[in-house]
Amino acid sequence: MEKELKRIIAILVIICILFISLIVYLSYFQVFKADKIVNNSYNKRLWINEEKILRGSIIDRNGKILAYSEKSGDTYNRFYNYGNLYSHIIGYSYREYGKVGLELEYNKALLNISESTPLKELKNVVIPNTEGNTLKLTIDHHLQAYSREMLKGKKGAIVAMNPTTGEIYSMVSMPDFNPSTLKEDWNDIMEDGESPFLNRATSGLYTPGSVFKVIPTIAALETPGLDLEYECTGSTKIDGYVLKDYGEKAHGKVNLEEALVRSCNSYFAEKGVQIGKDKIGEVADRFMINSPIPFDLPTAKSTFPYKGNIGKTDIAAASIGQGKVLVTPLNMAMIASGIANKGEIMKPILVKEIISPEGRIVSTNHPQVLSKGTDIFVANEVKNMMVEVIKRGTGTNASIKNVRVAGKTGTAENPSGKTHAWFIGFAPAEDPKIAIAVVLEEDGTTGGKSAAPIARNIIIEALNSI
């Protein structure tokens, strides 16, 4: 009898353990996994909902329709009005290939489906919606089209934004694809070695080169007692490693401003070692490097790996935007915006409003300070230095008559052997309306020669049209 009782108790214990394990797993699933599964673009339940709902339109800041749906018989067809132009912003929505871009990230809003809770799920069943919400973007269609035209035939990305609100005016990544002909082009796109599906503006990680020098410039200004004078001989040796200036040109005696204006590598390498990795890393962190950027689309995380055991040569290389430093064009546009906006970095905004089928504003993305990059006095000093870069330094090709432009060029070495050409900047310097980042991937030229003129043209177009 006692033996039977022990066996029964053992079975009951096992059943209890299994029951508790099931409860723990279901709780874990509901808290950590459920939302990901529900929002998965291949979830058949989403497509069942979609077959009954007219998917909402997507419009630009001025109301121009960029994507919309129409009913044909018992099905709804999705239309993309501008071919490749919004492929990396809007993305696509196809039963066969799933969803990407805003079509995925704002899928529930476009279907006008409430967030998943038992009560809201019941409401969706009892009172089903037949028409989705409209997304109103911060994008200016004219500037978006103009930016793509500037990048046509090249690889790279452009991000143009309002530095005081964080609103994205244009965001282009090349090469791109046409969501309207995705079925016909799918195999070709998948086999394309240039990765047309990659949104280089938000997820492309690039060696920044000299555009990164604004970070150690800020760190230098924030370091009390740092000697800002330097005698440049065209190169410097740090722990046996030689860093050269462009063309090994000797700049002579320079201070911090002259070093930034002339983009003196040896100056920033030497001063970077003196400032130290922790201070430069602290400034980089404040400008959202090493942190995920909250955005309406997925973003890659820029990196300045200063924590841990890194040597002087690593710090020197990182101080000129080489070595292990990697950044996204979006992050660099935000860095330029932070300097323009008196040291405050605004959260980037792509979706301005969600509008109901009845025309009511359901939600609005209001401007929000994301981080304090530096104080207003340091930001103003760096701004003035960047103005000098355009007036008489490496960025003269970005100058605009009767407009004070602030900027920084960059020419970044990378393993392929061909340099990336960079430009970041903003204008007008005294009252910034637009900030911009341009990267030309493996362009093989300098940022001042090829990226700066593109930025200049886009700034002019933005100041005249927005």
N, C-alpha and C positions, 0 to 999 in steps of 0.2 A: 504493500500500500504506500509506504513511504517513498519507494522507488518510483511508482507511478506519479505521485504528487510532485516529485522533483522534475520528472519529465514534463508534466503539464506546465509547471512554473517556467521551465526553460523555454518551452514553446511560446508561452505568453510573453516572456522577456524578448524573444526574437521578434514576435509580432509587433510589440511595442516599439522596438528599435526601428523596425522597418517603417512603421507608421510615422514615427517622429522624423525619420530620414526623409520620408515623402513630404511631410509638412515643411521641413527645412528647405528642401529643394524647390518646392512650389513657391515658397516665400522668396527665396533667392531669385528664382526665375521671374517672378512678378516685379520685384524691385529692380533687378539689374539687367534682365534679358528681354522682358516682354516688349518694351518699347522698341528695341532694335528689331525684333522679329516682326512686330506689327508694321513698322515702317520700311521693312525690307522691300526693295522694288520688285522682287520676284514672288512676294506674298500673293497667292491667288485670290485671297479674300479682298484685297485692294482692287483687283481687276473686276471682281463681281460688283463691288460698290461703283466702280467707274462706269460700268456698262449702263448704270441707271442714272448717272449724273452728267450734266453738261459741264465739262471741265472749265474752270474760270480762265479769263483772258489774262495776259501779261502786257502791261503798257509802260511806256517811258514816262519821265517826269512831266512831260507836256501832253500826255494822253494819247500818244501815237501807239496803235496796236501792234505789238511785236509777235504775239502768239495767241491763237484762239481755237475754239472747237466748234464744229457744226454737226448736226444730226443728219445721218444718211440712213434711212430705213430704221433698223433697230439698233444701229451702232453710231458712235460718235467718232468723228475724225479730227485729228489734231493738225493744225496748220502753223507753219513758221514763216512769217512774211519776208524775212530778210536773209534767207539762206545761211551762209557761214557766219554772218556778223555777230550773232548772239550764241553761237554753239557752245562756248565755254561759260556763259552766264546762265542762259535759260536751260541749256542742255537738250534733253529729249525725253519722250515718254512713248515707249513701244512695248506691247505685250511680249514680243519676241526677245527684246534686248534689255528690258527693264527701264529704269529711269536714272538720270543723272542731272546735276545742276539744280537750278531752282525747281525744276519739275519734280525732283526727289525731295529736296529739303523742305519745300512748301507744299508737298503733296496733299496733306490734309486740308490746308487752307484753300487750295485750288478746287478741292472736292467739297468744301464746306462741311467737313466731317469733324465732329467734336473730338477732343482728346480722349483716349481710351480709359474710361472708368466704367464700372458696371452700370451706373445710372445713365451715363451719357451714351453708352452702347445701346441701352434699352431705348433711349430717346431716338437714336438713329434708326432703330428698327420700327418703332411706333410712328414717328413722324419723319419719314425719310426726306432728305433734300433732293431736289431735282436739278439744281443749278449751283455751281461753285462760286467762290469769291474771286475777285480780280486782284492781282498784285500790281501795285504801282511802284515802279523802280525809281531810283535817284539818277539813273542813266539819262544823259541827254543824247537822243538818237543821232542828231547831226554830228556831235563831237565823237560819238562812238564810230560812226561811219568814216569820219575824217581820220581818226586815230588808226583805224585798220588800213586805210589807204596809205598812211605814212609808213606802216610796217609791212606793206605788201611786198612779197618776194624775199622777205628776210625771216629768220627765226628769232623769237624773243617775245617780249611782252611790254605793254605800256599800261600804267595805272595813273589816271588823273583824278584828283579829288579836291573837295573843298576843305582846306585845312582847319577852318573854324567850326565846321559842323560834322565832318567825317563822311559827308555824302560823296559817293563815287560817281563821277561824271562820265568816265569811260574806262573800260578795262578790256584790253585786247591781248590775245595770245595767239601766236603763229608758230607752226602751221595749225590750221583749224579744220573743220569739216562741215558738211551740210546736213543738218538733221532732217531736212525734207526728203533727202534721197538716201537715208541711212540704210534701208533694206538693200538697195542696189550697190551701195558702196562698202558695205560692212567688211567683206573679206579684204578689200584693198586697204581699208583703214587699219584693220588688225595686223596686216603684214607690213605696214609702212614703218620703216625704221626711225622716222622722225617723230613718232608718237603724237599724232594729231589730237588724240583724246586728252592729252595732258594739258591742264590749265596752268601754263607757265607763270601766269600773273600771281596765282595764289599758292601753287604747289611746286613750282620750279625753284630748286635750290641752287644758287649760283655763288661762285666766288665774287665778292663785291669789288675788290680792288680799291682804288683811291676814294670812291664815294663813301667808304666806311670811315675815312679819316675824320669825319665830323664827330665821331664818337670819342676817339682819343683827344680831339680838340676840346671838347666839353670837359673831359676828364682833366686835361691840363689846366684849364681855367678854374677848375674846382679844387686844384691841388695847391695849398698854400706853400709859398717858399720855393716853388719850382722855377729854376732858371729857364726862361723861355728863349734865350739866345742860343745860337748854334752856328758853327762854322762848317758848311757843307763842302766836301771835296768831290762829290759825285758818287761816293760809296762809303760804306762803313762795314767793319768786321765785328761781329758779336759772337763770342765763344767759337771763333774759327769759321763762322758762317758769314759770307760776304753778301750784303744787300746793296743793290745798285739803284741809282736814280735812272729815270728814263733817258736812254742815250748816254748814260754815265756823265750827264752834265753836272758840273760843279756850280752850285748856286751861291757860293760864298757865304758871307755872314747874313743869317736870316733870323727873324723872330717868328712867333707862332703864326701871325697873319701871313707873312711872306711865304712861310712853309706851306700853308694851305693854298695860297694863290698859285704858287709854282708847283704844288703837289710834290714836295720834296720827301722822297721815301726815307732817306737816311735820317732826316730830322725826326720823323714820326717813329722810326724804329728805335732810335736812341732814347727819345723822350718816353716812348711806351715802356721801355725797360725801367726807366727811372720812376715813372708813375706807378708801375706795378700792375700785375694781372687783376688783382682784386678790385682796384679802383676802376679800371677800364671795364671790367666785367660788371661792376655795379651800375655804371652808366648804361652799358649795353642792355642790362636787365630792365632798367627803367624805360628804355625805348622798345620794349617788348621782344627783344632778342632773348632766346632761351625760354620763351613762354608761348603757349598756344594763343592765337589771336581769335577772339570771338567774332564771328562773321557769318553772313548768310550762306556762304559756301564753305566747304571744307578747306582748310589751310594747312600747309606744312609749317613746321616750327624752325625759324632761323636759329642758328647756333653760333655761339662764341664760347668754346669749351675752356673756360679759365679755371674751373675748379679741379682740384687734384694736382698731381705732380707734373707741371709743365715747365720747360726750361726757358732761358732767356731768348733763345732763337725762336721758339714758338711765340713768345710774347711779341717779339720784334716783327715777325711775319704777320701776326694777327693785327698789329697796330697799323699796318698798311693795307689791310683787307685781303691778305693772302693766307697761306697756311690752311688751318682747319676751319676758318670762318666761312659760313654759308648763309645766304639770306634769300628771302623771296622779294620780288619786285613790290608786292603789296606792303611788306614791312619797310622797305626803303622809302616808299611814298609816304608812309606814316612817320618815318623819321624826319623827312623834309617838312611834313606838316607840323610836327611837334616844334621844330625850330621856328617855323613861320608863326605858330600860334602861341608865342610867348612861353614856350616850354611845355605846354599841355598837349598831350596826345589824345585825340578824339577816337572813339570807337568807330571803325569804318562801317558805313551803312550802304547797303545795296537795295534792300526792299524798304521803301519809304512808308507805304501804307498797304493795308489789306482792306478791300472795299467789298461790302456785301452785294448780292444781286440787286438789292433795292437801292443801292447807291450810298449806303451808310458806311462810315469809316469804322471798321471793326477794331483795328489796332494801328498804332503809329509808332515807328521807331524814332524816338526823340534823340537829339544830340546828347552825347554822354562822354564825360572825361574818363578815359581808360587808364591813364597813367600820367604822373608828373615827371617828365623827362629831365627837366632842369629848371632853374628859376628864370625869371624874366630878364634879369641883367645878363646872365650868361647866354641866354637865347639871342638877345639883341647883339651881343658881341660876335657870336658865330654868324648871325644873319649878315652883319656888316662885312665880315670876312668873305662870306659867300658872294656878296655883291661885288667885291673886289675881284673875285675869281672870274666873274663875267666881264667886268670892265677891262681888266688888264692881265688876266691869267690864262689858265688852260681852257676856260669856258667862253671865250669871246664869240664863238659861233652861236651862242644862245642869246646874244644881246639883242634887244628890241629898242628901236628908236622911241624916245620919250617915255619909256617904261623901265623902272629899275628892277632888274631880274637878279635873284640870288640863286646860286647853284654850285654844284660840284661835279666834276667829271671823274671817270674812272676807266682804267684799262686793266682788266683782270686776267692774269695768266691762269691757265687750267691745263690738265693733263693731255688734252687733245692736241695741244700745240698752237691752236688759234685762240686769240684773246677775245674775251667778252668786252663789248663797249658799253659803258654806263653813263647815265646822267641823272642826277636828282636836282630838284630846284623848286622855286615858287616865285610868284609875281602877283601884283606889284609888291616890292619888298616892304614898303611902308604900310600897306593895307592888303595883305595877301588874299586873293580870291581863288587861286588855283595852285595846287602843289602837284608835282609829277615825278614819276620814275620811269626811265626808259632803259631797257637792256636789250642789246643785240647779241644774241647767242653765237659764239664762235665767229664773230664778224671779221676778226683779224685786223681791225683798225683801232684807233684810239677813241675814247669816249668823246673827246673834244671835236674830233673830225666828223663822226657819224651819228652819235646819239644826241649831241647837243643841238644840231640843226632841227632834228625831228621834234625835240622838246620845245624848241623855240616856236615852230610852226603851230604846234598844238596849243601852246599858251596864247598865242595871238588869236587863234580861232576861238578859244574859250572866252577870252576877255571881250571879244566882239559879239559873241552869240549867247552867252549864259547870263 
